[in-house]
């Protein structure tokens, strides 16, 4: 019934009087380059790149900032390539397992005209911003808490030193949280002002940012990879799917995000619209709050996980475009991947765990936001029925923001985890480790075994020992059940067919000159 009603809403919205042959809003721009307008379900609160590590945030900041090393996502057909390439850095050299020397590209300009130097890099990764005891942005610690120092050697050379041998430092420098900021602008503007209108080296610079309405960017023609192909990029907040679709069909938008799988055929049925989808390096997860009196018993948390038929969720909501992964454990880990793992679905075991825990039907509320994750509400409705089937007194509550989801009385809420580095330290550890938001917020306070194995993994370089430590981490996470995975979702975008653009397996929206070009309207 959910799918049918949503289809009717979409078809009704898109059936408004329009001229299907009209030129896209983006192609109406003057001066030879079009404007490019993207309708998104939500916008980030800020644009400080390490402060705003959300899915909706990195979609925008990816075109404002650059990293020293670039992960070549589009080097693979599925948009999930992992090869590392020079970017703001021209080369890097391992001096020892704990030391990396990085040589910067000369002549790179910031949006304010400053040249990128080693001082900007050292300032970006300084003690006190993303790591250290008084880190300004605590969310940076899971990425760069391993650092001991970042030191300019000369104008274009930087030394990175880590507290222990770190096999992932190059991957970290190509990942989320590693975007380079401009030292002079950051110091002159201050943290809050820089967060609203940052100065960086990316292909587009910020004109304005209103998280309740739109983020406007304009081309930075001194970009070191060449002039951007759009004169202006606008990320427009349009929470309702039907309104995004209607705007795309009418020519108000050039690209829209968050197309549910059951609507791909409907939206792609217009002759000038193409739907492009990719399976994400991301999983939708649930968090079970250990602060709650009922969920403090891990047997209740385990029962909640065992009661979930994830394949039913994939079949009912994702039209076969999503996947059920092998726990928090992914093939892109390469030799670290643990064969034979699977997520539990065992209703009988769930019932036994509930009986063992003495569960007496106490209410358990699952909270979700309506528009942040594709299929969030629909998944919640199915989950409630699956939990009720094993005797859990569950209900669904739809709230408007994170504060509503994660307030003092939170029991279960949804979240997502991205494989930000192709290693357990870049997924399971970043999300659920002591520097991650779940432990920091106190939702999981029985993580000693997990944390011990994770800290050992951070300092280990031997592949076999690393794999064994990962097994210990995953065993502890599954036993403690601070949360569980639902599925690995797909993400679908609808775009004017004449526009050449490819999505990646992350929420990053790459609008650089080599991935965005415009044909005839």
Order of alpha helices (4+ residues) and beta strands (2+ residues): alpha-beta-alpha-beta-beta-beta-beta-alpha-alpha-beta-beta-alpha-alpha-alpha-beta-beta-beta-alpha-beta-alpha-beta-beta-alpha-alpha-alpha-beta-alpha-beta-alpha-beta-alpha-alpha-alpha-alpha-beta-beta-beta-beta
